[in-house]
């Protein structure tokens, strides 16, 4: 299993977020970890600068392919 280096974030749903080579990794507070694929850096920056990380993750769920990894 490959894990990316993640940064802790302030969110009710999300514990940490990482991005590398167009793959976003999200660790949720319930322990689930997901990879989102082909996600450009500008989307990562938008998520990280948002005041609601959970809402941004819900938004990208409808746009990018993702799968659980942990």
PDB file of N, CA, C and O in Angstrom:
ATOM      1  N   UNK A   1       0.840  -1.173   0.000  1.00  0.00           N
ATOM      2  CA  UNK A   1       0.000   0.000   0.000  1.00  0.00           C
ATOM      3  C   UNK A   1       0.889   1.241   0.000  1.00  0.00           C
ATOM      4  O   UNK A   1       1.829   1.346   0.788  1.00  0.00           O
ATOM      5  N   UNK A   2       0.584   2.161  -0.879  1.00  0.00           N
ATOM      6  CA  UNK A   2       1.341   3.414  -0.968  1.00  0.00           C
ATOM      7  C   UNK A   2       0.541   4.517  -0.289  1.00  0.00           C
ATOM      8  O   UNK A   2      -0.624   4.751  -0.611  1.00  0.00           O
ATOM      9  N   UNK A   3       1.186   5.185   0.654  1.00  0.00           N
ATOM     10  CA  UNK A   3       0.579   6.334   1.314  1.00  0.00           C
ATOM     11  C   UNK A   3       1.394   7.573   0.977  1.00  0.00           C
ATOM     12  O   UNK A   3       2.624   7.537   0.929  1.00  0.00           O
ATOM     13  N   UNK A   4       0.682   8.664   0.745  1.00  0.00           N
ATOM     14  CA  UNK A   4       1.332   9.936   0.462  1.00  0.00           C
ATOM     15  C   UNK A   4       1.561  10.681   1.771  1.00  0.00           C
ATOM     16  O   UNK A   4       0.925  10.400   2.787  1.00  0.00           O
ATOM     17  N   UNK A   5       2.470  11.624   1.724  1.00  0.00           N
ATOM     18  CA  UNK A   5       2.678  12.477   2.901  1.00  0.00           C
ATOM     19  C   UNK A   5       1.494  13.429   2.987  1.00  0.00           C
ATOM     20  O   UNK A   5       1.218  14.179   2.051  1.00  0.00           O
ATOM     21  N   UNK A   6       0.803  13.393   4.109  1.00  0.00           N
ATOM     22  CA  UNK A   6      -0.396  14.205   4.282  1.00  0.00           C
ATOM     23  C   UNK A   6      -0.158  15.302   5.314  1.00  0.00           C
ATOM     24  O   UNK A   6       0.715  15.203   6.177  1.00  0.00           O
ATOM     25  N   UNK A   7      -0.975  16.358   5.189  1.00  0.00           N
ATOM     26  CA  UNK A   7      -0.965  17.458   6.155  1.00  0.00           C
ATOM     27  C   UNK A   7      -2.255  17.397   6.957  1.00  0.00           C
ATOM     28  O   UNK A   7      -3.333  17.203   6.396  1.00  0.00           O
ATOM     29  N   UNK A   8      -2.146  17.562   8.264  1.00  0.00           N
ATOM     30  CA  UNK A   8      -3.330  17.626   9.112  1.00  0.00           C
ATOM     31  C   UNK A   8      -4.151  18.856   8.730  1.00  0.00           C
ATOM     32  O   UNK A   8      -3.597  19.915   8.435  1.00  0.00           O
ATOM     33  N   UNK A   9      -5.471  18.706   8.737  1.00  0.00           N
ATOM     34  CA  UNK A   9      -6.357  19.819   8.392  1.00  0.00           C
ATOM     35  C   UNK A   9      -7.411  19.989   9.483  1.00  0.00           C
ATOM     36  O   UNK A   9      -7.694  19.066  10.247  1.00  0.00           O
ATOM     37  N   UNK A  10      -7.970  21.163   9.534  1.00  0.00           N
ATOM     38  CA  UNK A  10      -9.053  21.453  10.466  1.00  0.00           C
ATOM     39  C   UNK A  10     -10.372  21.164   9.761  1.00  0.00           C
ATOM     40  O   UNK A  10     -10.766  21.879   8.840  1.00  0.00           O
ATOM     41  N   UNK A  11     -11.047  20.113  10.202  1.00  0.00           N
ATOM     42  CA  UNK A  11     -12.295  19.701   9.560  1.00  0.00           C
ATOM     43  C   UNK A  11     -13.040  18.762  10.501  1.00  0.00           C
ATOM     44  O   UNK A  11     -12.427  18.068  11.312  1.00  0.00           O
ATOM     45  N   UNK A  12     -14.366  18.748  10.387  1.00  0.00           N
ATOM     46  CA  UNK A  12     -15.153  17.806  11.183  1.00  0.00           C
ATOM     47  C   UNK A  12     -15.051  16.386  10.636  1.00  0.00           C
ATOM     48  O   UNK A  12     -15.144  15.426  11.402  1.00  0.00           O
ATOM     49  N   UNK A  13     -14.862  16.233   9.322  1.00  0.00           N
ATOM     50  CA  UNK A  13     -14.845  14.913   8.681  1.00  0.00           C
ATOM     51  C   UNK A  13     -13.460  14.417   8.304  1.00  0.00           C
ATOM     52  O   UNK A  13     -13.214  13.211   8.295  1.00  0.00           O
ATOM     53  N   UNK A  14     -12.553  15.337   7.993  1.00  0.00           N
ATOM     54  CA  UNK A  14     -11.263  14.981   7.392  1.00  0.00           C
ATOM     55  C   UNK A  14     -10.133  15.207   8.398  1.00  0.00           C
ATOM     56  O   UNK A  14     -10.063  16.251   9.045  1.00  0.00           O
ATOM     57  N   UNK A  15      -9.251  14.210   8.517  1.00  0.00           N
ATOM     58  CA  UNK A  15      -8.102  14.326   9.423  1.00  0.00           C
ATOM     59  C   UNK A  15      -6.883  14.906   8.711  1.00  0.00           C
ATOM     60  O   UNK A  15      -6.214  15.795   9.238  1.00  0.00           O
ATOM     61  N   UNK A  16      -6.593  14.391   7.489  1.00  0.00           N
ATOM     62  CA  UNK A  16      -5.398  14.859   6.778  1.00  0.00           C
ATOM     63  C   UNK A  16      -5.567  14.682   5.276  1.00  0.00           C
ATOM     64  O   UNK A  16      -6.366  13.867   4.815  1.00  0.00           O
ATOM     65  N   UNK A  17      -4.783  15.477   4.512  1.00  0.00           N
ATOM     66  CA  UNK A  17      -4.854  15.481   3.049  1.00  0.00           C
ATOM     67  C   UNK A  17      -3.439  15.571   2.492  1.00  0.00           C
ATOM     68  O   UNK A  17      -2.608  16.324   2.998  1.00  0.00           O
ATOM     69  N   UNK A  18      -3.176  14.800   1.451  1.00  0.00           N
ATOM     70  CA  UNK A  18      -1.903  14.868   0.742  1.00  0.00           C
ATOM     71  C   UNK A  18      -2.135  14.836  -0.756  1.00  0.00           C
ATOM     72  O   UNK A  18      -3.175  14.370  -1.221  1.00  0.00           O
ATOM     73  N   UNK A  19      -1.165  15.332  -1.510  1.00  0.00           N
ATOM     74  CA  UNK A  19      -1.278  15.348  -2.974  1.00  0.00           C
ATOM     75  C   UNK A  19       0.104  15.147  -3.568  1.00  0.00           C
ATOM     76  O   UNK A  19       1.073  15.764  -3.126  1.00  0.00           O
ATOM     77  N   UNK A  20       0.193  14.280  -4.573  1.00  0.00           N
ATOM     78  CA  UNK A  20       1.439  14.062  -5.293  1.00  0.00           C
ATOM     79  C   UNK A  20       1.121  13.414  -6.636  1.00  0.00           C
ATOM     80  O   UNK A  20       0.317  12.485  -6.710  1.00  0.00           O
ATOM     81  N   UNK A  21       1.760  13.915  -7.703  1.00  0.00           N
ATOM     82  CA  UNK A  21       1.602  13.336  -9.049  1.00  0.00           C
ATOM     83  C   UNK A  21       0.142  13.138  -9.440  1.00  0.00           C
ATOM     84  O   UNK A  21      -0.236  12.085  -9.953  1.00  0.00           O
ATOM     85  N   UNK A  22      -0.677  14.168  -9.192  1.00  0.00           N
ATOM     86  CA  UNK A  22      -2.100  14.171  -9.550  1.00  0.00           C
ATOM     87  C   UNK A  22      -2.937  13.137  -8.800  1.00  0.00           C
ATOM     88  O   UNK A  22      -4.023  12.776  -9.253  1.00  0.00           O
ATOM     89  N   UNK A  23      -2.444  12.660  -7.665  1.00  0.00           N
ATOM     90  CA  UNK A  23      -3.222  11.776  -6.796  1.00  0.00           C
ATOM     91  C   UNK A  23      -3.424  12.477  -5.463  1.00  0.00           C
ATOM     92  O   UNK A  23      -2.471  12.909  -4.815  1.00  0.00           O
ATOM     93  N   UNK A  24      -4.679  12.578  -5.071  1.00  0.00           N
ATOM     94  CA  UNK A  24      -5.039  13.171  -3.789  1.00  0.00           C
ATOM     95  C   UNK A  24      -5.303  12.034  -2.814  1.00  0.00           C
ATOM     96  O   UNK A  24      -5.984  11.066  -3.151  1.00  0.00           O
ATOM     97  N   UNK A  25      -4.769  12.150  -1.615  1.00  0.00           N
ATOM     98  CA  UNK A  25      -5.035  11.162  -0.576  1.00  0.00           C
ATOM     99  C   UNK A  25      -5.737  11.864   0.573  1.00  0.00           C
ATOM    100  O   UNK A  25      -5.269  12.886   1.073  1.00  0.00           O
ATOM    101  N   UNK A  26      -6.868  11.302   0.984  1.00  0.00           N
ATOM    102  CA  UNK A  26      -7.666  11.891   2.057  1.00  0.00           C
ATOM    103  C   UNK A  26      -7.836  10.852   3.161  1.00  0.00           C
ATOM    104  O   UNK A  26      -8.284   9.732   2.916  1.00  0.00           O
ATOM    105  N   UNK A  27      -7.475  11.240   4.367  1.00  0.00           N
ATOM    106  CA  UNK A  27      -7.725  10.402   5.537  1.00  0.00           C
ATOM    107  C   UNK A  27      -8.886  11.034   6.304  1.00  0.00           C
ATOM    108  O   UNK A  27      -8.817  12.182   6.741  1.00  0.00           O
ATOM    109  N   UNK A  28      -9.946  10.254   6.451  1.00  0.00           N
ATOM    110  CA  UNK A  28     -11.116  10.727   7.176  1.00  0.00           C
ATOM    111  C   UNK A  28     -10.971  10.408   8.662  1.00  0.00           C
ATOM    112  O   UNK A  28     -10.194   9.532   9.043  1.00  0.00           O
ATOM    113  N   UNK A  29     -11.708  11.109   9.482  1.00  0.00           N
ATOM    114  CA  UNK A  29     -11.604  10.915  10.931  1.00  0.00           C
ATOM    115  C   UNK A  29     -12.081   9.538  11.373  1.00  0.00           C
ATOM    116  O   UNK A  29     -11.739   9.092  12.468  1.00  0.00           O
ATOM    117  N   UNK A  30     -12.868   8.854  10.538  1.00  0.00           N
ATOM    118  CA  UNK A  30     -13.306   7.502  10.884  1.00  0.00           C
ATOM    119  C   UNK A  30     -12.240   6.457  10.559  1.00  0.00           C
ATOM    120  O   UNK A  30     -12.453   5.265  10.783  1.00  0.00           O
ATOM    121  N   UNK A  31     -11.076   6.903  10.024  1.00  0.00           N
ATOM    122  CA  UNK A  31      -9.978   5.996   9.709  1.00  0.00           C
ATOM    123  C   UNK A  31      -9.886   5.586   8.256  1.00  0.00           C
ATOM    124  O   UNK A  31      -8.867   5.037   7.838  1.00  0.00           O
ATOM    125  N   UNK A  32     -10.926   5.837   7.470  1.00  0.00           N
ATOM    126  CA  UNK A  32     -10.894   5.505   6.040  1.00  0.00           C
ATOM    127  C   UNK A  32      -9.892   6.393   5.318  1.00  0.00           C
ATOM    128  O   UNK A  32      -9.747   7.571   5.644  1.00  0.00           O
ATOM    129  N   UNK A  33      -9.192   5.817   4.324  1.00  0.00           N
ATOM    130  CA  UNK A  33      -8.258   6.566   3.488  1.00  0.00           C
ATOM    131  C   UNK A  33      -8.628   6.303   2.034  1.00  0.00           C
ATOM    132  O   UNK A  33      -8.829   5.158   1.627  1.00  0.00           O
ATOM    133  N   UNK A  34      -8.715   7.382   1.257  1.00  0.00           N
ATOM    134  CA  UNK A  34      -9.091   7.280  -0.156  1.00  0.00           C
ATOM    135  C   UNK A  34      -8.055   7.957  -1.030  1.00  0.00           C
ATOM    136  O   UNK A  34      -7.434   8.944  -0.635  1.00  0.00           O
ATOM    137  N   UNK A  35      -7.878   7.411  -2.222  1.00  0.00           N
ATOM    138  CA  UNK A  35      -7.101   8.060  -3.278  1.00  0.00           C
ATOM    139  C   UNK A  35      -8.072   8.564  -4.337  1.00  0.00           C
ATOM    140  O   UNK A  35      -8.985   7.848  -4.749  1.00  0.00           O
ATOM    141  N   UNK A  36      -7.865   9.808  -4.774  1.00  0.00           N
ATOM    142  CA  UNK A  36      -8.603  10.414  -5.883  1.00  0.00           C
ATOM    143  C   UNK A  36      -7.598  10.589  -7.013  1.00  0.00           C
ATOM    144  O   UNK A  36      -6.509  11.124  -6.809  1.00  0.00           O
ATOM    145  N   UNK A  37      -7.974  10.134  -8.210  1.00  0.00           N
ATOM    146  CA  UNK A  37      -7.020  10.059  -9.318  1.00  0.00           C
ATOM    147  C   UNK A  37      -7.201  11.183 -10.336  1.00  0.00           C
ATOM    148  O   UNK A  37      -8.304  11.691 -10.538  1.00  0.00           O
ATOM    149  N   UNK A  38      -6.087  11.556 -10.972  1.00  0.00           N
ATOM    150  CA  UNK A  38      -6.057  12.588 -12.029  1.00  0.00           C
ATOM    151  C   UNK A  38      -6.590  13.925 -11.538  1.00  0.00           C
ATOM    152  O   UNK A  38      -7.259  14.649 -12.276  1.00  0.00           O
ATOM    153  N   UNK A  39      -6.288  14.242 -10.294  1.00  0.00           N
ATOM    154  CA  UNK A  39      -6.738  15.492  -9.699  1.00  0.00           C
ATOM    155  C   UNK A  39      -5.612  16.515  -9.825  1.00  0.00           C
ATOM    156  O   UNK A  39      -4.543  16.332  -9.242  1.00  0.00           O
ATOM    157  N   UNK A  40      -5.844  17.598 -10.584  1.00  0.00           N
ATOM    158  CA  UNK A  40      -4.782  18.580 -10.815  1.00  0.00           C
ATOM    159  C   UNK A  40      -4.434  19.370  -9.550  1.00  0.00           C
ATOM    160  O   UNK A  40      -5.209  19.434  -8.596  1.00  0.00           O
ATOM    161  N   UNK A  41      -3.263  19.957  -9.580  1.00  0.00           N
ATOM    162  CA  UNK A  41      -2.772  20.698  -8.421  1.00  0.00           C
ATOM    163  C   UNK A  41      -3.687  21.854  -8.044  1.00  0.00           C
ATOM    164  O   UNK A  41      -3.839  22.164  -6.862  1.00  0.00           O
ATOM    165  N   UNK A  42      -4.303  22.500  -9.045  1.00  0.00           N
ATOM    166  CA  UNK A  42      -5.185  23.622  -8.701  1.00  0.00           C
ATOM    167  C   UNK A  42      -6.373  23.155  -7.859  1.00  0.00           C
ATOM    168  O   UNK A  42      -6.849  23.904  -7.006  1.00  0.00           O
ATOM    169  N   UNK A  43      -6.863  21.924  -8.084  1.00  0.00           N
ATOM    170  CA  UNK A  43      -7.960  21.391  -7.266  1.00  0.00           C
ATOM    171  C   UNK A  43      -7.480  21.136  -5.836  1.00  0.00           C
ATOM    172  O   UNK A  43      -8.178  21.441  -4.870  1.00  0.00           O
ATOM    173  N   UNK A  44      -6.277  20.571  -5.719  1.00  0.00           N
ATOM    174  CA  UNK A  44      -5.696  20.359  -4.391  1.00  0.00           C
ATOM    175  C   UNK A  44      -5.592  21.696  -3.648  1.00  0.00           C
ATOM    176  O   UNK A  44      -5.968  21.789  -2.480  1.00  0.00           O
ATOM    177  N   UNK A  45      -5.088  22.718  -4.318  1.00  0.00           N
ATOM    178  CA  UNK A  45      -4.960  24.042  -3.697  1.00  0.00           C
ATOM    179  C   UNK A  45      -6.314  24.600  -3.288  1.00  0.00           C
ATOM    180  O   UNK A  45      -6.436  25.228  -2.236  1.00  0.00           O
ATOM    181  N   UNK A  46      -7.338  24.374  -4.118  1.00  0.00           N
ATOM    182  CA  UNK A  46      -8.689  24.843  -3.793  1.00  0.00           C
ATOM    183  C   UNK A  46      -9.219  24.148  -2.541  1.00  0.00           C
ATOM    184  O   UNK A  46      -9.839  24.780  -1.685  1.00  0.00           O
ATOM    185  N   UNK A  47      -8.970  22.845  -2.442  1.00  0.00           N
ATOM    186  CA  UNK A  47      -9.407  22.099  -1.257  1.00  0.00           C
ATOM    187  C   UNK A  47      -8.695  22.603  -0.020  1.00  0.00           C
ATOM    188  O   UNK A  47      -9.324  22.853   1.008  1.00  0.00           O
ATOM    189  N   UNK A  48      -7.380  22.754  -0.116  1.00  0.00           N
ATOM    190  CA  UNK A  48      -6.592  23.151   1.046  1.00  0.00           C
ATOM    191  C   UNK A  48      -6.904  24.582   1.509  1.00  0.00           C
ATOM    192  O   UNK A  48      -6.766  24.891   2.692  1.00  0.00           O
ATOM    193  N   UNK A  49      -7.320  25.445   0.593  1.00  0.00           N
ATOM    194  CA  UNK A  49      -7.630  26.826   0.981  1.00  0.00           C
ATOM    195  C   UNK A  49      -9.096  27.014   1.374  1.00  0.00           C
ATOM    196  O   UNK A  49      -9.477  28.088   1.838  1.00  0.00           O
ATOM    197  N   UNK A  50      -9.910  25.993   1.195  1.00  0.00           N
ATOM    198  CA  UNK A  50     -11.324  26.086   1.524  1.00  0.00           C
ATOM    199  C   UNK A  50     -11.542  26.047   3.032  1.00  0.00           C
ATOM    200  O   UNK A  50     -10.800  25.388   3.760  1.00  0.00           O
ATOM    201  N   UNK A  51     -12.561  26.754   3.487  1.00  0.00           N
ATOM    202  CA  UNK A  51     -12.904  26.718   4.905  1.00  0.00           C
ATOM    203  C   UNK A  51     -13.692  25.455   5.260  1.00  0.00           C
ATOM    204  O   UNK A  51     -13.859  25.132   6.436  1.00  0.00           O
ATOM    205  N   UNK A  52     -14.183  24.734   4.223  1.00  0.00           N
ATOM    206  CA  UNK A  52     -14.926  23.490   4.451  1.00  0.00           C
ATOM    207  C   UNK A  52     -14.328  22.369   3.613  1.00  0.00           C
ATOM    208  O   UNK A  52     -14.743  22.127   2.480  1.00  0.00           O
ATOM    209  N   UNK A  53     -13.345  21.692   4.193  1.00  0.00           N
ATOM    210  CA  UNK A  53     -12.672  20.596   3.475  1.00  0.00           C
ATOM    211  C   UNK A  53     -13.666  19.479   3.133  1.00  0.00           C
ATOM    212  O   UNK A  53     -13.614  18.918   2.038  1.00  0.00           O
ATOM    213  N   UNK A  54     -14.568  19.156   4.062  1.00  0.00           N
ATOM    214  CA  UNK A  54     -15.556  18.101   3.825  1.00  0.00           C
ATOM    215  C   UNK A  54     -16.447  18.401   2.632  1.00  0.00           C
ATOM    216  O   UNK A  54     -16.744  17.507   1.839  1.00  0.00           O
ATOM    217  N   UNK A  55     -16.876  19.651   2.495  1.00  0.00           N
ATOM    218  CA  UNK A  55     -17.709  20.044   1.348  1.00  0.00           C
ATOM    219  C   UNK A  55     -16.938  19.923   0.042  1.00  0.00           C
ATOM    220  O   UNK A  55     -17.485  19.489  -0.973  1.00  0.00           O
ATOM    221  N   UNK A  56     -15.673  20.307   0.072  1.00  0.00           N
ATOM    222  CA  UNK A  56     -14.844  20.195  -1.133  1.00  0.00           C
ATOM    223  C   UNK A  56     -14.638  18.729  -1.520  1.00  0.00           C
ATOM    224  O   UNK A  56     -14.657  18.397  -2.705  1.00  0.00           O
ATOM    225  N   UNK A  57     -14.445  17.856  -0.539  1.00  0.00           N
ATOM    226  CA  UNK A  57     -14.285  16.430  -0.830  1.00  0.00           C
ATOM    227  C   UNK A  57     -15.590  15.889  -1.407  1.00  0.00           C
ATOM    228  O   UNK A  57     -15.554  15.104  -2.355  1.00  0.00           O
ATOM    229  N   UNK A  58     -16.725  16.280  -0.872  1.00  0.00           N
ATOM    230  CA  UNK A  58     -18.016  15.859  -1.431  1.00  0.00           C
ATOM    231  C   UNK A  58     -18.168  16.332  -2.872  1.00  0.00           C
ATOM    232  O   UNK A  58     -18.722  15.617  -3.706  1.00  0.00           O
ATOM    233  N   UNK A  59     -17.684  17.518  -3.164  1.00  0.00           N
ATOM    234  CA  UNK A  59     -17.766  18.055  -4.534  1.00  0.00           C
ATOM    235  C   UNK A  59     -16.914  17.232  -5.490  1.00  0.00           C
ATOM    236  O   UNK A  59     -17.369  16.891  -6.582  1.00  0.00           O
ATOM    237  N   UNK A  60     -15.679  16.906  -5.098  1.00  0.00           N
ATOM    238  CA  UNK A  60     -14.815  16.173  -6.029  1.00  0.00           C
ATOM    239  C   UNK A  60     -15.224  14.708  -6.171  1.00  0.00           C
ATOM    240  O   UNK A  60     -14.847  14.054  -7.143  1.00  0.00           O
ATOM    241  N   UNK A  61     -16.003  14.179  -5.200  1.00  0.00           N
ATOM    242  CA  UNK A  61     -16.535  12.813  -5.320  1.00  0.00           C
ATOM    243  C   UNK A  61     -17.312  12.627  -6.620  1.00  0.00           C
ATOM    244  O   UNK A  61     -17.350  11.533  -7.182  1.00  0.00           O
ATOM    245  N   UNK A  62     -17.929  13.705  -7.085  1.00  0.00           N
ATOM    246  CA  UNK A  62     -18.770  13.642  -8.288  1.00  0.00           C
ATOM    247  C   UNK A  62     -17.977  13.847  -9.571  1.00  0.00           C
ATOM    248  O   UNK A  62     -18.517  13.681 -10.665  1.00  0.00           O
ATOM    249  N   UNK A  63     -16.687  14.211  -9.449  1.00  0.00           N
ATOM    250  CA  UNK A  63     -15.894  14.582 -10.618  1.00  0.00           C
ATOM    251  C   UNK A  63     -14.764  13.598 -10.914  1.00  0.00           C
ATOM    252  O   UNK A  63     -14.526  13.250 -12.070  1.00  0.00           O
ATOM    253  N   UNK A  64     -14.071  13.152  -9.870  1.00  0.00           N
ATOM    254  CA  UNK A  64     -12.858  12.340 -10.049  1.00  0.00           C
ATOM    255  C   UNK A  64     -13.074  10.893  -9.587  1.00  0.00           C
ATOM    256  O   UNK A  64     -13.848  10.621  -8.670  1.00  0.00           O
ATOM    257  N   UNK A  65     -12.368   9.984 -10.250  1.00  0.00           N
ATOM    258  CA  UNK A  65     -12.387   8.601  -9.828  1.00  0.00           C
ATOM    259  C   UNK A  65     -11.662   8.483  -8.501  1.00  0.00           C
ATOM    260  O   UNK A  65     -10.663   9.166  -8.275  1.00  0.00           O
ATOM    261  N   UNK A  66     -12.157   7.626  -7.627  1.00  0.00           N
ATOM    262  CA  UNK A  66     -11.515   7.427  -6.335  1.00  0.00           C
ATOM    263  C   UNK A  66     -11.733   5.995  -5.881  1.00  0.00           C
ATOM    264  O   UNK A  66     -12.623   5.294  -6.362  1.00  0.00           O
ATOM    265  N   UNK A  67     -10.887   5.579  -4.931  1.00  0.00           N
ATOM    266  CA  UNK A  67     -11.062   4.250  -4.335  1.00  0.00           C
ATOM    267  C   UNK A  67     -10.468   4.247  -2.930  1.00  0.00           C
ATOM    268  O   UNK A  67      -9.536   4.995  -2.636  1.00  0.00           O
ATOM    269  N   UNK A  68     -11.019   3.397  -2.070  1.00  0.00           N
ATOM    270  CA  UNK A  68     -10.451   3.271  -0.729  1.00  0.00           C
ATOM    271  C   UNK A  68      -9.118   2.550  -0.792  1.00  0.00           C
ATOM    272  O   UNK A  68      -8.939   1.632  -1.593  1.00  0.00           O
ATOM    273  N   UNK A  69      -8.185   2.961   0.048  1.00  0.00           N
ATOM    274  CA  UNK A  69      -6.883   2.269   0.074  1.00  0.00           C
ATOM    275  C   UNK A  69      -6.537   1.742   1.456  1.00  0.00           C
ATOM    276  O   UNK A  69      -5.585   0.975   1.601  1.00  0.00           O
ATOM    277  N   UNK A  70      -7.275   2.130   2.453  1.00  0.00           N
ATOM    278  CA  UNK A  70      -6.906   1.702   3.799  1.00  0.00           C
ATOM    279  C   UNK A  70      -8.086   1.366   4.646  1.00  0.00           C
ATOM    280  O   UNK A  70      -7.926   0.990   5.807  1.00  0.00           O
TER     281      UNK A  70
END
